[in-house]
Amino acid sequence: MKASAAPPRSLGRRFALYGVLGLLPILVLGVALAGNYRSVARERGIAEGRSEALVVAQTAVEPILTGRPLSGGLSAHEVDDMRRLVAHAVTAQDVLRLRLRDLAGNVVFSDDGSGFKQRPDDEALDAARGSVVARLTRLSSDSNDSGKAGPEAVEVYLPLEAGVPAKRVGVLELYLPYAPINADVTAELHNLYRDLAIGLALLYLVLMVITASASRGLRRQVSWNAFVAEHDTLTDLPNRALFHRRAVSTLRSIRAGPTAIAIVDLDRFKEVNDTLGHQNGDHLLTELARRLALETRLGDTVSRLGGDEFGLILTNAVDPERALRRLRDIVHRETTVAGLPVSIEASIGYVVAPEDGEDVDELLQRADIAMYVAKAQHSGVVRYEPSQNQYDAANLGLVTELGHAIESGELVLHYQPKTRLADGRIEAVEALVRWNHPTHGLLYPASFLPLAEQTDLIFGLTAWVLDRALSDLRHFPSELSVAVNVSGRSLARADFADSVIECLEHRGVSAGRLIVEVTETALLTDPARAAALLGALDARGVRVSIDDFGCGQTSLSYLSSLPIHELKIDKSFVLDMLEDPTHGAIVRSIVDLGHNLALRVVAEGVETSSVLDQLRLTRCDVAQGFLLARPMPAAQLLEWLGDAAREATLYRAASA
């Protein structure tokens, strides 16, 4: 669900307001620049007046003077020349006023007869010392002048030099009309104002275009962020947060009717990911997500909750199990990935509200429990029942704690001996993991192993068991071997065989003393990969045993092609082989099959002497069970093995 956009009218008002607000700094900038231009123009006008005054002084006034200081007054000839100059200049309106002052600032010549009795101006004194002083003023605006102020003028005071060699003789006071200068400056200023206005308008338009573009980009980004916050980026399906909100909304809706909430978990997806690569795994997830979305009704919800887990909300769920089995079949349809046909199954757990509850969090937890039951029982689709609470949150929480337990040393190994029936000698022990939980006490594998196998913790757990078993084996008698159970997920790892060999070398243990026990189900997960891995172990001397044999579906042709050394008869057949003739026949058949394939046969679950006797009669090779010995810690096992009477006791028990 995409984030809703703001109404167009609201966006238009906001943009218009931003346009007005954005125009204000442009206007302020324009006013500031215009003021600066005018100030610069005034300075330029004064500079131009100064330049004209210098020209008048150098070309018209200084040539008239003889070089005598003006403090002695002008000669008659100099006065006549100055009057002719002034008459022409004033008449032509090139000059408004012209005065000559001596170096003391006193007026010695004035075109209009003014200024003779005035106190010397500071500007005149500055010019007498060599400075050129120019300013913008009005004619007759000085305090020494009388009458009304005249037109604007550039008032200039500059030193006069005359004679040969030239020497400073006095000061020229000149008033030049500012109007012609101002006309030129104003014309140029208007051009500047026009260019400024055009430039600022273009700047404003560019800024508005950039702003509009950025706003559209930001709106798109905000919309995308809102979408990403509620959707899975790989499949575009709603994510867990949106799934939860929709579930709450659906349960509050009267029209939704009975609502099914389901958790769909893909079986063996990690093996596909590891085998074909994450990119192809993502392709498979995308395809399965597309199928689920297409096959659900309008108003239902398909969500990717994370990893290979999906969530479903089915409204008006009249027959949810039928609908979910149909969806499971759709998931199971063959898909081509990387040019290979891939078929994957799913385990689905579901609840129906309000029958199974009304709180969304509680319903999701119960659907999750039902999914784990479906996965453990390989039953496809399972509805939650209170009797399934052995898979409740407390047990699921153990998986989280298990990672810490591996690192903090809470796990221990117990060993159960495997006795050779021919002479009662102990030839091997099976390593069985236990968990010394700080609050729950000693936990057996059934409490945590099935759930651990659904997570990556199984890899760390298997590595720990293997390393600890080989470490303990160094302290056991040299003729003793150790058997370690390996999950199907470990067999799916391409580097598993290398990690086993590396551990053997690290602990300095001969490969012939290690037995790897795998189940038939694990072999069938990926037969080709399992065969290659077991072949690599066999080539290095590691023995392979098929555990719980008889419960799986291994074909005899496949069995004969694997590098197997031992078959372990599932204890469900051994325990009641005397009471159930069918189970007895199965045990005898497995013993004969194993011997015909040159394999050793181990019977586990031996708890009575009569069963032990019957196994000897069937020529079974090895027995394991509570009758012979219960699993025990390594230290206790050493004591048990060291008891000299133990072998005789076992032999008498076998011969009785």
N, C-alpha and C positions, 0 to 999 in steps of 0.2 A: 504494500500500500504506500503510494507516494505521498509525501508531505503536501498538504493543501496549500495552494498559492493564495496570496492576498488578493482581495477584489480589485479589479482594474481601476475603479474609481478611486479607491483608497491609494493605490500606487500612483495614480495621476496627481492627486492632491499632494502627496509626499514629494513627488518629483518637482511639481510647480513650486512648492515651498522651498525645496532645496535650490531651485533655480533663482528664486528671489534672494535667498540668503547668500547664494554664491555670487550674485551680482553686486552685493554691497561692498565686499573687499575690492572688487574690480573698480567700482566707482571711487572708493577711497584712494586707491592707487592712482586712478586717473587724475583726481583732484590734486594729489600730492605731486605727481609728475608735472601737471600743468603749472602749479605754483613754482616748481623748481625751474621749469622752462622760462617762466616770466622773469624769475630772478636772474637767470642766466642771460636772458635777453637784455635786461637793464644793464647788467655788467658789460655786455657786449656793446650796448649803445654808448656807455661812458668811455669804453676803450676806443670806440670809433671816434668820439669827440676828442679824446686825448691825441689820437693820431692826426686828426685834422689840425689841432692846435699846434702840434709840432711842425707840421708842414707850413702853417702860416708864419710861425716864428722863424723857421730856417730860410724860407724863400721870400718872405715879404718884409718882416720887421728887422731881423738882424742885419741884412744888407744895408739898411738905411743908417744904422748907427755907426759912429766913427770909432768906437772902442773906448771912449771916455766913460767913466762911471756915471750913472744916471743921477747920482746924488748932486751933481753940479748942474742939473737941468739939461734940456735939449737945446741945441743950437737952432737958429732961425731956419736954416736949411733943413735940419732934421724935423722940425715942427711942420714945415710945409710938406715935406714928403709923407709924414705920418698922416696929415690931414687928407692929402690926396688918396692915400691907401684906405683910410677909414671911410672917406666919402664913397669910394667905389664899393668897398665891402659891405658897408651898412646899407647903402642904396640897393645893392643886389641881395640884401637879406642873407648874406653869407655869414655875417657877424652881427650879433645884437649889441655887444659892448666890447670896447677894447681900451685897456688902460696899461700904462707903463709905470712901474714902481721901481724905486731905487732899492739897494740891498738892505735898507732899513725898513722897507715895507711902505714907504710913503709914496703917494701918487705924484708923478711928475708929468703925466700926460693922460687925458681922458677924452674920449671922442664926444662925450656929452657934457663935459665940464664938471662931472660929479666926482666925489671921492677925495678931493684935495684936503679937506679938513677932517677926514675920517681917521680913526685910530687904526694903525696897521693890523690887517687880518693875520691870524695864526697861519693860514694857508700860505699867505704871501711870504711870511718869514720862513716857513718850511721850504718854499721854492727858492728863496734866497740862499738857503744852505745846500741847494742842489737837487731837491726832490721835485717830482712832477705830481701835482695834486689835482685830481679831477673828481667832480661829483655832479649828481643830477639835482637841479634846483629850479627856482623860478627867478626871472629877472627882477631886480629890486626887492628881493625877499630878505636881504640881510638886515640886521637891526640898525646898521649904519645908514641904510638907504631909507629914503623917505618916499612916500607915495604908495600906490597900490601895486601888489606883486604882478609882474608881467607874465609872459608865456614861459613854458618849460624850456630850460636851457641846460647845456652842459657847461659848467663853470670850471675853467682850467687855469691853474697857476703853474708856470714853468720858468726856469732860469733862462736868461738871455746871455748869449756870448757873442762878442764882436771884436773887431780889430785883428791885427796881425802881429804877433800870434794872438789867437782868440783867447779872450778872458771874460769871466763873468762880470757883467756890468749892471745888471738889474733883473727885474721880474716882469714877465708878461702876464697880465690878467685878461682872460678872454672868455666871453660868453657866446657860445655857439647855439644856434637854434636846434632844439631837440626834435622838432616835428618831422623834418625830413629823415633824420636817423630813425625816429620812432616808426615812420611809415615803412621803411625797409625792414626794420626788426619785426614790426607787427605782421607784415605780409609773410615773413618767414615763420613767425610764431604761429600764424594761422595754419600754415602748411604742417607745422609740427603738431598742432592740435588735431588737425585732420588725420595725419598719419597715426598719432597716438590713439585717437578714437577708433580708427580702423583696426589698429593692432590689438587694442584691448577688446574690441568686439570679436575679432577672430580668436583671441586667446580665450574669451568667454565661451565662444561656440566650441572650440576644441576641448576645453575643460568639460563642457556639458556633454559632448559626444563621448569623451573618455569616461565621464561619470556614468552616463547611461550604459555604456558597454560594460563598465566594471560592475554596475548594479545588476545588469542581467547575469553576468558571470557569478556574482555573489549569490543572487537568487537561485541560480542553477546549483551552485555549490551547497547552499543551505538545503535546497530540496534533496540533493544527492546525499548529504550528510544525514538528513532525516530518514531517507530511505535505507541507507546503510545501517543506521542505528536500529532498524527494525527488521532487516532482512539479511539473509545469508548472501555474501558476495559471490559465492561460487554458483549457486543454483537459483538465486533471486527469490527463493522461498522465504516466508516469514521465519525469523529466528526465534529463539526460546522466549525472549521477552515479549514479542508480539504474540506468540502462540499462547503464552500465559494470559495476556490481556484479552485475547479473543475467547479463550476458554471461560474466563470470568464473565465476559459479556454474554456469551452463549448461554451459560447456566442461568443468568438473570432473565433471559428472554422466555416469555411464556410460550411463544410460537415455536421454540426450538424442540419442544417435546423431549422424549428420552434422548439423551446425548451420550454417545460413546467417545471416550478419550483413549487413544491407543498409542503405545510406544512401539516403533518398528526398528529392530536392530538387525543389520546385515550379518549373516554368518560367514566367517572366513574371509571377510573383506580385507583384513590386514594382510592375509597371505597373497591376495591379488595385488595389493599395493606394493608389497615387498618384491613380488615376482615380476610385475610388469612396470613398476615405477609409479611415483606419485602422480605424474601428469596423466597417465592412463587411468589411474585410480580416480582422479578428479573427473575424467571423461565418463567413467562408469557411474559415479554419483550423479552427475548432471543428467545423464540419460534416465536413470531410475527416478530422479526427482521429476523429470518431464512426464514420465509415464504416470506416476502417482497423481500429479496435478491434473492431467488430462482425464483420468478415470474417476475422479471424485466429482460430486455434484456441486452446483452453484450453492454457496452458503456453507459448504464444508471447508475445512482448512487443512492444508498439508504444510508441514513445517520441517525444516532441518534443524534439529536440536543441537547438533554438533557431531563431528567425526562421521561415523557411518550410522547415526541414529536419527530417525525421523519421528515426528509426532503427527497424529491425525485427530481431528475433531469431526465427528459424523453426527449431524443433527437429525432429529426424527428417526432415530436408529431402531427400526422395527426388528431387523434381523442382523445385528452388527457382526456376528461371527461369520455369517455367510458373506457379507460384504468384505470383511477383512481377509477371508480366505481367497476371495476373488482377487483382491489387491496383491496378496502374497503370490498368487499364481502369475500375476502380471510382472511382478519383480523377478520371478524365477525364469521368465522367458529369456531365451538366449540373446546375448548381446555381443556384437563384434567389437573387440578392443585390441588395438595394435595389430589388426589383421587376424586375431585369434578369436574363436567362439568362446564366450565366457557365460556360464550360467551360475547364478548366485541365489542362495535361499535367504529367507528372513525369519526371525523369531519375533512374534507379535504378542504383546500382553495388553489387555484392555480392561476398562471398567465402564459401567453404564450408570450415569447419573439420572435421577437422584438415588437409585437403588443402592449403589455402592458408596454413596457419600455425596456431599454437596460442596465441600471445600476443595478448591482446585488443587492446592498443594498436596492435600491428602490423596486426592484422586490420582494425581501424577505419580506419587510415590507408590500407590497400589498398582497402577498400570506397569510401573517399572519392575515391581516385584513379580508380577505375572509374566512379564517378558523374560526375566531370569529363569522362571520356572519353565517357560516354553523352550528356552535355550538348553537348560539342563536336561529336560526330558525329550528333546528333539520332537516336540509335538506341534510345532508350527504356530498355532494360535491358541492362546489360553486366556480365559477370563479370570480375574482375581477372585479368590476365595479366602476367607479368614484362616483356613488351615494352611495356607502358604506362608504364614508369617515367620517361618524359619528363614525366609529370605528378606526379613524386614530391615528397616533402616539400621538397627543395631548391628546386624551381620554385615550389611553393606558398608557400615562404618569401619568394620575390621579391615577392609581392603585399604582404606586410607591409612590406617595405623600400621599396616603391614610394611609399607615402605620404610617407616621409621624403625620398625622392629628389625628389619634386615641390617640396618646401619648400626643400631644400638646394641646388638648382641642378644636380643631376646629369643632368637631361634636356637633350637638344640636338635641334635640328631639322636634317634634311638635306632638300635640295630637288632634285627630279628634273624637268628641263625637259620641256615638252610642245611638240612642233614641228609647225608648220602645214605640211602636205605640199605645198600649192600653191606656196609660195615659200621654204620652209625657215626661216621666221622663228619665233622663240620667242614664243608668245603667253601661256603660263602655266607655273607650276611647281606640283608637288604637294608639300605639306609632309609629311614622313615622320619620325616621332619615333624617336629613339635614346636609349639609356640608357648613360651612362658610369659603369658600376658600379665601385665602388672595388676590388673583388676579382675580378670576372668580366670586366672590360674592357667593350668596347662591345657592348651587347646590342641585337638587332633586335626589332621588335614581336612577332614570333612567339613570343619567349621569355616575354613577360609580358602582352601585350595580351589574349589569349583569357581568361586567368584574371582580369585586371583588370575585364573586361566583366561578370564575375559578381558584382562588388562595387560599392559606391558610389564606389570610387576612379576609376571610368571618368569620372565627372562632373568631378572635379578635373583629371584628365588631359586631357580634351577642352577644358576651359576654358583650361588652360595652353597647349596647342598652338595654339588659336585666338588667344589674346592674343599669343604669341610670333611667330606667322606674320604677323599684322597689323602688329606692331611692326617686323619685318624688312622687310615689304613697302614701308614708307615709304622705304627706302634702295634699292629696286630701281627699274629704269626704269618710268616712269609707264604705259607700254602693257602692262606685265606684270600678270597676275592670279595669285592663289594659291588652290590647292584644298586644303581641309581635310576629312578623313574624319570622319564623325559616326556613332556607334553607334546601334543601335535603342533602347537604353535612354535615350539623350539625347533622341531623338525623342519618347519617352513623357512627357517633362517638359513641363508646360504652360507653363513660363516660359522654355523654351529659345530661342524666337525672340526674345523680349525681351532675353535675355542676349547674343545675337549682335549685335543692333542696338546695344545699349549698349557692347559692346566696339568696334564699328566707330566709334562716336562718340568713345569715349575715345581711340582711337589716331588719330583724324582721317583715316580711310581711306574712300574712296568705296565704297558697297555694291556697285557694279558690278564691283569688282576682287576680290570674294570669290566663290569657287565652293564650295558645300557638296556633298560626295560622300556619298551614302547607298547602301546595298545594297538589292537587291530584298527580301531577307529582312527588313531593318529596316522597309521600307514595309509589308510584310504583317503585321507584329506588331500594329499597330493602324491599319488603313488610314484610318479617319475622322480620327483625331488627326493622323496623318502628313500627310494632305492639308491639314488646317487649318494646321498649323505651316509646311509648305512654302509654302502660299499667303501666309502672313504675311511670310515671307522674300522671296518673289517680289514682293510689293507694295512692298517697300522697295528692290528692285533687286538683291538677292542672287540669283546663278544657282545652279541645282540640277542635279547630275549623278548619274545612276544608275551606281554602280560595279559591277564584276563582272557586267555584264548578260549574260544568256544562261544563268546558272546557277540562277536563281530560277524562280518560277511566276507572274510578273506577267501578268495578262490584258491583252489589247490595249485593251479598253474602259477598264480602270482606268488604263492607261498614258496613254491619250489625254486623260484628265480631270485629270491632275496637271500642275502648273506646272513642267515639266521643260525644261531647255535643252540637255541633252547626254546621250548614251549612251556608256558606256565598255565596250567589248567585253572580256570576261574573257580574260586572257592564256592560259588553257588552250586556247582556240580559236585564238589568234593564233600561238602558238609553233610548232605543227606543221600550220598550215593548208595548206602545200604538200605535206606527206606524207600527210595524212588528208583525202581529198576531202569527207568529211562535215563536218569542221571548217571547211574552206574554204567550203563552201556556207553554213554557219551565219554565217560572217563576212560574206559577201556579202549574205545575207538581212537581217542586222542593219543593215548600211549602208543598204540600200534602205528598210528600215522607218524608220530614223531620218530619212532625207531626206524620205520621204513624210509624216512628222509634223513636218517643218520643224525637226528637231533636228540639232545637230552630233554627229558620231560620232568617238570617240577609240579607237584600238587600242593597248592596252598590252601589254608583253611583246615588243616588236620587238627582235630580237637579230641578225638577218641582213639583208644588203642585198636578197636575193631576196624576203624577206617584205615589206620596205619597198616594193619595186617592185610587188609584187602588190597591196598596199594602195592604191598610187597608181592602179592600174588599176581597182580597185573604187570609186574616187572617195571613199575614206575621207578625212575632213577633217584629223585630227590623229593623230600617232604619238608613242608614249612607250616608251622601253626602253633597254637597255644599249648598243645600237648607236649611239644618238644621244647619250646621256649617262647616267652613273650618278648616283645621288643624292649630293649634296655639301653641305658646310656653307655658310652664307650668304656668308662671306667669299670662299670659293673660287668660288661661283656668280657673284659680282660680277666676279671676274677672268675667269671663263669667258665671261660675257656681254660683257665689255669687249674681248675679243680680236677685232679687226676681221676677222681671217681666218676666224673661226669660222663666220660666216654663209655665206661662199663655200664653205667645206669641206662644210658641210651641204647646200648646194644641189647641189654636184657629186655628193655621195653619193646624193642623191635622184634625180639625173638620169642616173646611170651605168647 
